[in-house]
């Protein structure tokens, strides 16, 4: 049996909380946009693979620490906007 708390029934920060649900939706949409941008980059497949892995790490982080995932994603997108290689 899984001993982790059920996210849907968590009294503190479950998806039933409108603010948390909105942040999940925002992070999900921004992750989708970031994946699209990475796919469209004029870069080697190796570079795109490395960037995609960083986005997958953000996705995994969102499952445990949504605010941290949002911060990481913001840094990633900012680096893309500035033409810098995102470092995670």
Secondary structure as the mmCIF struct_conf table of DSSP 4:
data_model
#
loop_
_struct_conf.conf_type_id
_struct_conf.id
_struct_conf.beg_label_comp_id
_struct_conf.beg_label_asym_id
_struct_conf.beg_label_seq_id
_struct_conf.end_label_comp_id
_struct_conf.end_label_asym_id
_struct_conf.end_label_seq_id
BEND BEND1 UNK A 4 UNK A 4
HELX_LH_PP_P HELX_LH_PP_P1 UNK A 5 UNK A 6
HELX_RH_3T_P HELX_RH_3T_P1 UNK A 7 UNK A 9
TURN_TY1_P TURN_TY1_P1 UNK A 11 UNK A 13
TURN_TY1_P TURN_TY1_P2 UNK A 15 UNK A 16
BEND BEND2 UNK A 17 UNK A 17
HELX_RH_AL_P HELX_RH_AL_P1 UNK A 18 UNK A 40
BEND BEND3 UNK A 41 UNK A 43
HELX_RH_AL_P HELX_RH_AL_P2 UNK A 45 UNK A 64
HELX_RH_AL_P HELX_RH_AL_P3 UNK A 66 UNK A 81
TURN_TY1_P TURN_TY1_P3 UNK A 82 UNK A 83
HELX_LH_PP_P HELX_LH_PP_P2 UNK A 84 UNK A 86
#
